């Protein structure tokens, strides 16, 4: 280094949102020695919903994070999906490819809060790594962002300047508006779902629930077969164990043409869930008689449309803010974790402040096509019944998603 050159310095990075994607980005950037601050609106951030599948592409990245402990996820084994006909009760196994069912390459299912807690530990605990921990500011709402200059404005009026701003602020992203110059309202997807957790303590003693407890480890997808190609009364539910098998995660989807309300989520009752799925075989409805462990959330599923750009100046989008998807492929969180890893690779220690805009443009080129592909396929998997299970049947499709080609991994 010549006498006139400045020594490399860490970047000052602001992350808006402390969900799974925001925390993963904090971990990926913390380990390069950058100064990371996370701004989170809620007072005590927890993940909305219940279960989550941590599929192999996400798990490989998580295992690369210093200090990551798989046992902290309290996960259940996930070897594939059994697809049931909701009327007849018959099922067909759709296992993951054999190569993906070894311990070294397996997928998992866990409680979202267990994954979130582990990511928060890796991002903010000073004992995890020699690198400086990220600073997490709860109850701190970002109301505006200047994407070109890399500043965020807090609800109290304070303006925070950074070398990089990452918008991990979800489907209603404020940062996205600053990048695009206008508000993008995610349109109605036509799907609403019920989400909750049931107590699985005694589930193996219940004869009617052997369809859930016996056979292949993984999820159960119970689908009402369409009457014809024009059938709009499509419904199915997707369920699997989590927290070491002590809980059952339940998500029940139904086609919904009335999604214009601004209130995208609300609580409801078991009676309403029963009414929506009353035509299902009794053995499947028996699941709804297990003791509830959480309130039942009714959630209007929204999909972020294809955006003109994910980056501008010093600012980039990540996760649902960029490519919010339907949960039918179980890849929403995985895409956010991949986004985070890509930012970590592209912003190592030593990158200058002047190089940041070009590095973020490279991030968009690397990630945008893949994120949009998964989003598009998640919708097709829901609205076209013939696509159900294609995720596991088509090796080309499957290995494209799981190969992490963008990171040089196989």
Buried (B, 14 or more C-beta within 10 A) or exposed (E): EEEEEEEEBBBBBBBBBBBBBBBBBBBBBBBBBBBBBBBBBEEEBEBEBBBBBBBBBBBBBBEBBEEBEBEBBBBBBBBBBBBBBBEEBEBEBBBBEEEBBEEEBBBBBBBBBBBBBBBBBBBBEEEBBEBEBBEBBEEBBBEBBBBEEBBBBBEEEEEBEBBBBBBBBBBBBBBBBBBBEEEBEBEBBBBBBBBBBBEBEEBEEBEBBEBBBEEBBBBBBBBBEBEEEEEEEBBBBBBBBBBBBBBBBBBBBBBBEEBEEEEBEEEBEEEEBEEBBEEBBEBBBBBBEBEBBBEBBBBBBBBBBEBEBBBBBBBBBBBBBBBBBBBBBBBBBBBBBBBBBBBBBBBBBEBEBEBBBEBBBBBBEBBBEBBBBBBBBBBBBBBEBEBBBBBBEEEEBBBBBBEBEBBEEE
